[in-house]
Amino acid sequence: MKTYKVLLHRDYVVNIDAKNEEEAMSLAEFFIAGGRDASTEKEREQHSFRINEIEMVTNDAFEVEE
């Protein structure tokens, strides 16, 4: 069996409640990890946000090397 490195590109649509557009973008970038919400209840309370839904819309492998 051979070992390969595969580069993936994934895009998500994130439905988030936040104070404003800038906060929504920043918080989504920071707290989305591997397609899941990585925030804790304390962080959600501290930054006044809630991630409601995460939908993967693109999942493409674009390069592979042995």
ZIHUHU-V940144 format. One record per pair of residues at least 24 apart in sequence whose C-alpha atoms are under 10 Angstrom apart, sorted by the first residue. I is the first residue (numbers start at 1). J is the second residue. Records with the same first field share a line. If there is no record, write none. Layout:
# ZIHUHU-V940144
I = J ; J
This chain:
# ZIHUHU-V940144
2 = 66
3 = 65 ; 66
4 = 64 ; 65 ; 66
5 = 63 ; 64 ; 65 ; 66
6 = 61 ; 62 ; 63 ; 64 ; 65 ; 66
7 = 60 ; 61 ; 62 ; 63 ; 64 ; 65
8 = 58 ; 59 ; 60 ; 61 ; 62 ; 63 ; 64
9 = 58 ; 59 ; 60 ; 61 ; 62 ; 63
10 = 34 ; 35 ; 56 ; 57 ; 58 ; 59 ; 60 ; 61
11 = 35 ; 55 ; 56 ; 57 ; 58 ; 59 ; 60
12 = 53 ; 54 ; 55 ; 56 ; 57 ; 58 ; 59
13 = 53 ; 54 ; 55 ; 56 ; 57 ; 58
14 = 51 ; 52 ; 53 ; 54 ; 55 ; 56
15 = 50 ; 51 ; 52 ; 53 ; 54 ; 55
16 = 49 ; 50 ; 51 ; 52 ; 53 ; 54
17 = 48 ; 49 ; 50 ; 51 ; 52
18 = 44 ; 47 ; 48 ; 49 ; 50 ; 51
19 = 47 ; 48 ; 49
20 = 49
23 = 47 ; 48 ; 49
24 = 49 ; 50 ; 51
27 = 51
28 = 54
